Amino acid sequence: MLRRLRLLGLMTLLLASLAATWQAAREIHDNPALRPIIARSAAEYRAATDRALAQTATTGHMAGLLSARLAESPRNWLALDALLSVAAERGLPLHPTVIGRIEAARVADTSYLALATECAQCVVDAASCSLNTALICNAPVTLSPVGDVIGLGRQGVNYLTGTEVDDLDLALSAIGLGATALALASGGSSVPLKLGASLLRLSRKMGVMTPALARSLTHMGAAAFDLRALRSGKISDLRHVLRVDAFRPLGAMVQDLATVQTRVGTKGALHLLTHVDDATDARRLARSAEVLGAKTIGRAEVLGKTRLFRLGLRLSDLTLHLFAGLAGLLAAVTALAAGLAQSLALRMARGLLR
């Protein structure tokens, strides 16, 4: 009698698990908008990064990160200051030797002669610019409409003289120069388009744009514009060379990067662009910047790109229900199989005894 009741209970659990699993699977099938992984709320994201920082940002780990940044040339003071801010936020005591090295390096890098020399190099070659000198010595032209005109003109000359045309620079210059027209055509705003395109042009000149991002932008630009018409320069309205549907993903990506620039500043955005390989990375970085603000830089330094972006996501409630149903189903099937095996073994034993 007890054995039958137990089997009945297991069968009931099995049917309930099957029903829950089927219901969750049907909801996912009927509604494509339902996603198994969703974005955390702003409060959840901040709390998750704070917990991760408490686990990772130890005194030894921070000293190692600071030492690695000090060894770079030119030194990235944005990253160094962000790491120091994290150490102060966590109340971590840094060794006097580390502090002394940082102070000595700061004095050496901010002397008048050092800044003048680096600025002169930066004007000639943007790839030699540090984040500090880029904004003083190179960005005033690159980030302005003058830089977009120069970019379009330079690629037009290359086209006419048979020199290789830089299609990425051409597309970004077109976005920056025709931001208002392109924004109207794609349903966006002109200011973020201009900011994002200029930021990308400067990052490419400085060599901080990742190869993967350059490839992604080149592919999207080729789809969004009639590049042959752009190269010739014989156009009166950029909307005539624009493919609106293909431009929307590119426009959204550029505006995401403009959001990052607005939240963390131009220097911070240039630094964080080293973590962007495609449109998905740009969207997740914009989300991080929206929630964490200036703290995004320090958390990216300590936690790394992958972990920082992953912390912004969680399993949806529906997915958790589905997993719970599958777990219950597996437990019920296992218990039922064990019960049947036990019952069969008892029957065989009785038969042998008889």
Backbone torsions as a table, in degrees:
resi	resn	phi	psi	omega
1	MET	NA	-47.2	179.4
2	LEU	-62.9	-39.0	-180.0
3	ARG	-64.2	-38.9	178.7
4	ARG	-66.8	-39.9	177.1
5	LEU	-63.1	-39.5	178.9
6	ARG	-65.4	-41.8	178.6
7	LEU	-65.4	-36.9	177.7
8	LEU	-64.0	-41.2	177.9
9	GLY	-64.3	-40.4	179.3
10	LEU	-66.5	-38.8	178.0
11	MET	-65.4	-38.7	177.8
12	THR	-63.6	-44.3	178.0
13	LEU	-62.4	-39.8	179.7
14	LEU	-62.8	-45.2	-179.7
15	LEU	-65.6	-39.7	179.2
16	ALA	-64.9	-41.1	178.7
17	SER	-65.5	-41.0	177.5
18	LEU	-61.5	-41.3	-179.3
19	ALA	-65.0	-44.4	-179.2
20	ALA	-65.1	-42.3	179.4
21	THR	-65.0	-43.1	-179.8
22	TRP	-64.8	-40.8	-180.0
23	GLN	-63.4	-44.9	179.4
24	ALA	-65.1	-43.1	-179.9
25	ALA	-64.3	-37.9	180.0
26	ARG	-67.5	-38.1	178.4
27	GLU	-63.8	-42.2	178.6
28	ILE	-64.3	-40.9	-178.7
29	HIS	-68.0	-40.7	-176.2
30	ASP	-76.8	-21.6	-177.0
31	ASN	-128.8	94.8	-178.8
32	PRO	-61.7	-19.8	-178.9
33	ALA	-70.1	-19.5	179.1
34	LEU	-71.8	128.8	-177.5
35	ARG	-117.1	140.6	178.0
36	PRO	-68.4	-27.8	179.1
37	ILE	-120.9	127.9	-177.7
38	ILE	-127.3	165.8	180.0
39	ALA	-75.6	140.4	173.0
40	ARG	-69.0	157.8	171.5
41	SER	-69.1	165.5	-178.9
42	ALA	-58.2	-43.9	-179.5
43	ALA	-64.7	-41.0	179.0
44	GLU	-64.7	-39.9	-178.8
45	TYR	-66.0	-45.6	178.2
46	ARG	-60.6	-43.6	-179.6
47	ALA	-64.5	-39.5	-179.3
48	ALA	-65.6	-42.2	179.2
49	THR	-69.6	-34.3	177.1
50	ASP	-64.0	-42.1	178.4
51	ARG	-64.6	-44.6	179.9
52	ALA	-63.4	-38.1	179.7
53	LEU	-66.3	-39.6	179.0
54	ALA	-62.3	-33.2	-179.7
55	GLN	-79.5	-34.5	-170.1
56	THR	-95.6	-39.1	-172.0
57	ALA	-79.8	71.1	174.8
58	THR	-86.5	165.7	-179.5
59	THR	-58.8	-45.5	-179.4
60	GLY	-64.5	-42.0	-178.9
61	HIS	-65.6	-42.0	-179.9
62	MET	-66.1	-39.4	178.1
63	ALA	-62.0	-39.7	178.2
64	GLY	-64.8	-42.7	178.6
65	LEU	-64.6	-42.1	179.1
66	LEU	-64.3	-42.4	179.6
67	SER	-62.7	-40.3	179.6
68	ALA	-64.5	-41.1	178.8
69	ARG	-69.0	-36.1	178.9
70	LEU	-65.1	-27.7	-177.1
71	ALA	-79.3	-9.1	-178.1
72	GLU	-75.6	157.3	175.6
73	SER	-142.5	117.2	-2.6
74	PRO	-73.0	155.1	-178.6
75	ARG	-73.6	141.3	-179.6
76	ASN	-94.4	93.2	-176.5
77	TRP	-72.4	-22.5	174.3
78	LEU	-62.6	-47.1	179.4
79	ALA	-67.4	-41.1	179.2
80	LEU	-61.8	-45.5	179.7
81	ASP	-66.6	-34.8	177.5
82	ALA	-65.0	-40.7	177.4
83	LEU	-65.6	-40.1	177.1
84	LEU	-63.6	-36.1	177.8
85	SER	-65.6	-39.7	177.4
86	VAL	-64.0	-43.8	178.9
87	ALA	-61.3	-40.9	178.1
88	ALA	-67.5	-40.6	179.2
89	GLU	-61.3	-39.9	-179.2
90	ARG	-85.0	-6.5	-179.0
91	GLY	68.0	36.5	-176.7
92	LEU	-91.4	128.3	177.9
93	PRO	-79.5	125.0	177.9
94	LEU	-95.1	145.3	-178.5
95	HIS	-64.0	140.3	179.7
96	PRO	-54.1	-32.1	178.6
97	THR	-63.5	-42.5	179.0
98	VAL	-64.5	-44.2	179.3
99	ILE	-62.0	-42.5	178.9
100	GLY	-62.4	-40.7	178.4
101	ARG	-64.3	-39.9	-179.8
102	ILE	-65.6	-45.6	-179.1
103	GLU	-63.7	-42.0	179.6
104	ALA	-65.1	-41.0	179.7
105	ALA	-66.6	-37.8	179.9
106	ARG	-64.6	-42.3	178.5
107	VAL	-62.2	-43.2	-178.1
108	ALA	-66.3	-38.4	-174.7
109	ASP	-81.5	-20.1	-176.7
110	THR	-105.4	9.8	176.6
111	SER	-68.4	155.0	-176.9
112	TYR	-60.0	-43.5	-178.5
113	LEU	-64.3	-42.0	-179.2
114	ALA	-64.2	-42.8	-179.8
115	LEU	-67.0	-41.5	-179.5
116	ALA	-63.8	-42.7	-179.9
117	THR	-64.9	-45.1	-178.0
118	GLU	-67.8	-36.3	-180.0
119	CYS	-65.8	-40.2	178.5
120	ALA	-62.0	-41.6	177.8
121	GLN	-66.9	-37.5	-176.7
122	CYS	-66.3	-37.9	179.4
123	VAL	-62.7	-40.2	-178.7
124	VAL	-75.6	-43.7	-174.9
125	ASP	-134.0	106.0	-177.4
126	ALA	-64.3	-24.6	-179.9
127	ALA	-66.7	-19.1	179.8
128	SER	-90.0	-2.2	-176.3
129	CYS	-73.2	139.7	165.5
130	SER	-86.3	171.4	179.7
131	LEU	-61.3	-35.3	-179.2
132	ASN	-68.0	-51.4	-175.2
133	THR	-74.5	-24.9	-179.4
134	ALA	-61.0	-40.2	-177.5
135	LEU	-73.6	-25.4	-178.4
136	ILE	-90.0	-41.3	-167.2
137	CYS	-103.6	-23.6	-174.6
138	ASN	-124.2	-36.7	-174.5
139	ALA	-62.1	-34.2	-178.3
140	PRO	-52.8	-32.8	177.5
141	VAL	-86.4	-48.9	-174.7
142	THR	-61.9	-38.1	-176.2
143	LEU	-84.2	-3.2	-177.9
144	SER	-101.4	165.9	175.3
145	PRO	-58.4	-26.1	177.8
146	VAL	-59.0	-41.6	178.9
147	GLY	-63.0	-36.1	178.2
148	ASP	-68.2	-41.8	178.1
149	VAL	-62.6	-43.7	178.9
150	ILE	-62.1	-41.4	179.9
151	GLY	-61.9	-47.5	178.5
152	LEU	-63.6	-42.4	-179.9
153	GLY	-64.4	-41.9	-178.8
154	ARG	-63.2	-42.8	-179.2
155	GLN	-72.2	-29.6	175.0
156	GLY	-65.2	-42.1	177.2
157	VAL	-63.1	-42.9	178.0
158	ASN	-57.9	-41.5	-179.3
159	TYR	-64.8	-44.4	-177.8
160	LEU	-69.2	-31.4	-178.0
161	THR	-92.5	0.3	179.2
162	GLY	80.7	9.7	176.6
163	THR	-79.9	152.8	-179.3
164	GLU	-59.6	131.2	-179.8
165	VAL	-92.4	133.0	176.7
166	ASP	-86.1	95.3	-174.8
167	ASP	-64.9	-30.6	179.4
168	LEU	-68.4	-46.4	177.2
169	ASP	-62.1	-36.7	178.9
170	LEU	-62.9	-47.5	-178.1
171	ALA	-66.5	-42.9	-179.4
172	LEU	-67.0	-37.5	176.7
173	SER	-64.4	-39.6	179.2
174	ALA	-65.4	-40.6	178.3
175	ILE	-62.9	-45.6	-178.9
176	GLY	-65.3	-43.3	-176.8
177	LEU	-73.4	-39.2	-177.9
178	GLY	-105.2	32.5	-174.4
179	ALA	-55.1	-44.0	-177.1
180	THR	-64.3	-48.2	-179.9
181	ALA	-63.7	-42.5	-178.6
182	LEU	-68.8	-35.9	178.6
183	ALA	-64.4	-41.6	178.4
184	LEU	-64.0	-37.9	-178.2
185	ALA	-72.0	-30.2	-175.3
186	SER	-104.6	-1.1	178.6
187	GLY	80.8	17.8	-179.9
188	GLY	-105.7	-160.7	179.0
189	SER	-114.5	146.5	-174.2
190	SER	-75.2	-37.1	-175.4
191	VAL	-64.0	-50.6	177.6
192	PRO	-59.9	-36.2	178.7
193	LEU	-62.6	-44.3	179.5
194	LYS	-64.5	-46.1	-179.7
195	LEU	-60.8	-48.5	-176.7
196	GLY	-65.3	-42.8	-179.5
197	ALA	-65.2	-42.2	179.6
198	SER	-66.2	-37.8	177.0
199	LEU	-61.5	-42.7	-179.9
200	LEU	-66.9	-39.2	178.4
201	ARG	-63.5	-42.9	179.7
202	LEU	-66.7	-40.3	-179.7
203	SER	-63.8	-34.9	179.3
204	ARG	-71.0	-40.9	178.6
205	LYS	-62.8	-35.1	-179.0
206	MET	-80.8	-13.2	-179.1
207	GLY	81.3	17.6	179.4
208	VAL	-95.9	-9.3	176.0
209	MET	-71.9	131.2	-178.9
210	THR	-70.7	149.2	177.0
211	PRO	-57.2	-36.4	179.9
212	ALA	-64.8	-40.7	178.2
213	LEU	-67.1	-40.4	177.9
214	ALA	-60.3	-42.7	178.5
215	ARG	-64.6	-43.2	-178.7
216	SER	-63.3	-44.8	179.8
217	LEU	-66.4	-40.2	178.9
218	THR	-61.3	-43.8	179.2
219	HIS	-64.3	-44.5	-179.3
220	MET	-68.0	-38.0	178.3
221	GLY	-65.4	-39.5	179.1
222	ALA	-65.0	-32.8	178.3
223	ALA	-76.8	-31.9	-172.8
224	ALA	-84.4	-27.3	-175.4
225	PHE	-122.6	154.3	166.9
226	ASP	-83.1	91.8	-171.9
227	LEU	-65.9	-29.7	179.4
228	ARG	-63.7	-41.6	178.5
229	ALA	-68.8	-37.5	178.5
230	LEU	-63.8	-41.4	-178.2
231	ARG	-62.5	-38.1	-177.7
232	SER	-68.9	-26.9	179.3
233	GLY	75.2	3.5	-177.2
234	LYS	-95.0	62.2	-179.6
235	ILE	-133.5	142.1	179.8
236	SER	-99.9	-21.9	-178.3
237	ASP	-143.5	122.0	-177.2
238	LEU	-62.4	-21.5	179.3
239	ARG	-65.9	-20.2	179.1
240	HIS	-72.2	-20.5	-179.8
241	VAL	-108.3	9.8	-175.3
242	LEU	-99.0	135.0	170.9
243	ARG	-102.5	102.3	-166.7
244	VAL	-57.6	-49.7	-176.8
245	ASP	-61.6	-40.5	-179.5
246	ALA	-74.1	-23.1	-178.7
247	PHE	-77.5	-26.3	-173.8
248	ARG	-56.9	-46.9	177.7
249	PRO	-61.8	-39.4	178.2
250	LEU	-65.8	-44.0	178.8
251	GLY	-61.6	-40.4	179.3
252	ALA	-64.7	-40.3	179.8
253	MET	-65.2	-44.3	179.5
254	VAL	-62.8	-40.4	179.1
255	GLN	-69.0	-33.2	174.4
256	ASP	-60.6	-43.2	180.0
257	LEU	-69.7	-30.3	174.1
258	ALA	-66.2	-34.5	176.1
259	THR	-62.4	-42.5	177.3
260	VAL	-60.3	-44.7	-179.2
261	GLN	-61.8	-39.8	-179.9
262	THR	-65.9	-37.5	-174.6
263	ARG	-81.3	-35.4	-174.0
264	VAL	-118.0	0.6	-178.8
265	GLY	87.7	165.6	-177.2
266	THR	-65.8	-43.9	178.6
267	LYS	-60.6	-45.4	179.9
268	GLY	-62.8	-40.4	179.8
269	ALA	-66.1	-41.2	177.2
270	LEU	-60.4	-40.9	178.9
271	HIS	-66.4	-44.4	-175.7
272	LEU	-72.9	-17.7	178.2
273	LEU	-62.2	-20.4	176.7
274	THR	-67.0	-10.7	178.7
275	HIS	-100.1	5.0	-174.8
276	VAL	-110.8	122.5	177.7
277	ASP	-113.6	-21.1	-176.9
278	ASP	-159.5	-174.5	-176.8
279	ALA	-64.8	-34.0	178.9
280	THR	-64.3	-44.5	177.2
281	ASP	-61.4	-40.6	-179.7
282	ALA	-62.5	-41.7	179.8
283	ARG	-65.8	-42.9	-179.1
284	ARG	-69.3	-35.4	177.3
285	LEU	-67.7	-40.3	177.1
286	ALA	-61.5	-40.3	177.7
287	ARG	-62.9	-43.8	178.4
288	SER	-61.3	-44.6	-179.2
289	ALA	-65.9	-36.9	178.3
290	GLU	-63.3	-38.8	-175.7
291	VAL	-85.8	-43.9	-171.4
292	LEU	-97.6	-17.6	179.9
293	GLY	61.6	-137.8	-177.2
294	ALA	-63.4	-21.4	179.1
295	LYS	-69.1	-13.2	179.5
296	THR	-56.2	-39.0	-175.3
297	ILE	-64.9	-50.1	-179.6
298	GLY	-63.3	-40.2	-179.7
299	ARG	-70.0	-34.5	175.6
300	ALA	-66.7	-36.8	178.7
301	GLU	-64.3	-42.6	-173.9
302	VAL	-83.5	-44.3	-173.2
303	LEU	-90.5	-24.2	-175.9
304	GLY	86.1	159.4	-176.2
305	LYS	-60.2	-51.6	-173.1
306	THR	-60.4	-47.4	-177.7
307	ARG	-68.7	-39.5	179.5
308	LEU	-61.1	-46.2	-179.4
309	PHE	-68.5	-39.3	-178.8
310	ARG	-64.2	-34.1	-179.9
311	LEU	-65.9	-19.1	178.7
312	GLY	-79.3	-2.9	-176.8
313	LEU	-120.0	157.1	174.2
314	ARG	-150.9	164.3	175.8
315	LEU	-71.6	138.1	178.7
316	SER	-70.9	160.8	179.1
317	ASP	-61.4	-37.4	179.5
318	LEU	-62.9	-41.0	178.3
319	THR	-64.9	-40.6	177.3
320	LEU	-61.9	-39.7	177.2
321	HIS	-64.4	-39.2	179.5
322	LEU	-64.8	-44.3	178.4
323	PHE	-63.9	-38.9	178.5
324	ALA	-63.7	-40.7	178.3
325	GLY	-64.8	-41.2	178.6
326	LEU	-65.7	-39.6	178.7
327	ALA	-64.7	-43.0	177.7
328	GLY	-64.2	-38.6	178.6
329	LEU	-63.2	-44.4	-179.9
330	LEU	-64.4	-42.1	179.5
331	ALA	-64.5	-41.2	-179.4
332	ALA	-66.3	-43.7	179.7
333	VAL	-63.4	-41.8	179.2
334	THR	-62.7	-46.6	-179.5
335	ALA	-65.6	-38.9	179.2
336	LEU	-65.4	-43.1	178.4
337	ALA	-63.1	-40.8	178.6
338	ALA	-64.3	-39.9	178.7
339	GLY	-65.1	-43.2	178.5
340	LEU	-64.8	-40.4	178.4
341	ALA	-63.6	-40.6	178.9
342	GLN	-64.7	-42.9	179.7
343	SER	-62.9	-42.0	179.6
344	LEU	-65.3	-40.7	179.1
345	ALA	-63.4	-40.1	178.8
346	LEU	-65.2	-40.7	178.9
347	ARG	-64.2	-40.7	179.6
348	MET	-67.1	-38.2	179.3
349	ALA	-64.4	-40.8	178.8
350	ARG	-64.1	-39.7	179.0
351	GLY	-62.6	-40.3	179.6
352	LEU	-66.9	-38.2	-179.8
353	LEU	-67.2	-34.9	178.2
354	ARG	-67.8	NA	NA
